[in-house]
Amino acid sequence: MSQPFPIPVNEPLLDGNEKRYLVECIESGWVSSEGLFVAHFEEGLAAKVGRKHGIAVSNGSAALELGVAALGIGPGDEVILPTFTIISCASAVVHAGATPVLVDCDPHTWNMDVSQVEAKVTPRTRAIMVVHLYGLPVDMDPVLEIADKYGLKVIEDAAEMHGQAYRDRPCGSFGELSIFSFYANKHITTGEGGMILTDDDRLAEHCRSLRDLGFQARRRFVHEELGWNFRMSNLQAAVGVAQLERLDEFVARKRRMGKRYSALLEGIPALQLPVGSAAYADNIYWAYGVVLGEEFEFDAEQARALLAQHKIGTRPFFWPMHEQPVFQKMGLFKGEAYPNAEYIARRGLYLPSGLALTDKQIDYVARAVRKALC
Ligand SMILES: Cc1ncc(COP(=O)(O)O)c(C=O)c1O
């Protein structure tokens, strides 16, 4: 298939054992969810993150839906989460019948501003959903302290954070449960895919049951609870196992790519680059984002159009939850304002960041950015 842009925003690397393992699935006939690659993938990622259980599902959004449901969050409950994130986070809460409660993001790291969390705790708060974005983790210690103080659950959205750590503790190892996505732009991909990780045996069993329509071992077609078919196929897991074998190499490669971009783009007045290092982590540059300062007379959409003229694929930043028409129609977030999220949503974009990107392409993109912006 031809790419619309010579330099696409994302191109994965699939040149390890992916093809070999897929051929194994096809030759053995194990293509649905009952093949061995699913269990290998679950065990492999759980071991990497230091969790007891992995439950592979069809995508990261499904992992969030299932995780929220498995924690028993429902009508009357509130979940605190960042306004600056993908809609999957808030929609998992809304689909469960609970209420999302928002906090703004930090203007430098673009992650949730953890100093705003405590003020949002009410007697109805059941959980804090932390979402690590673009390559730097959320500052977890203050969140864990608040969760502990008020007896709240923590759901860790590590969809973009394979191979990252917070103060040497792997991302995906925090809270009651964490989730990952394996969409094609993630550090490891299965095409579409996701996983829930937890140390809690009962929660893991509940997630497995909900993933599988609530089938029961003793009487398969008799259901005590409504679930979903969120299963991952053996074909997807085969790709995941091959990708996981290379996670460390992929993370190192992403870090090199991010540093190269930063070295080439440094010094452009009013162009905000990703934070390279925080006190608690070094960036893994899942996606290389930039934010245009007010000095630029154009916004992110116009910058994207300029870069498209150079055949460079880009993506806009997320659009805040409180500005989503779908939630406004539901009467959510009325009158709420989160200026940092509103600002970066309009002035942020990310540059080609896929693992297949070459140094030559990064140099070309950086030159085009300078030409377009300076
Ligand atoms: C932070 C975050 N959470 C959740 C998801 C949802 O994952 P998926 O696309 O696999 O449904 C994504 C997707 O990219 C994401 O970036």
The ligand as an ORCA input file, in Angstrom:
! r2SCAN-3c Opt
* xyz 0 1
  C      -2.886      7.538     26.355
  C      -3.724      6.596     25.542
  N      -4.654      5.859     26.176
  C      -5.432      4.986     25.498
  C      -5.293      4.797     24.143
  C      -6.207      3.870     23.427
  O      -5.545      2.810     22.820
  P      -6.118      2.124     21.486
  O      -5.848      3.039     20.348
  O      -5.325      0.853     21.392
  O      -7.558      1.875     21.700
  C      -4.328      5.530     23.458
  C      -4.186      5.339     22.007
  O      -3.394      5.686     21.277
  C      -3.524      6.459     24.163
  O      -2.587      7.201     23.558
*
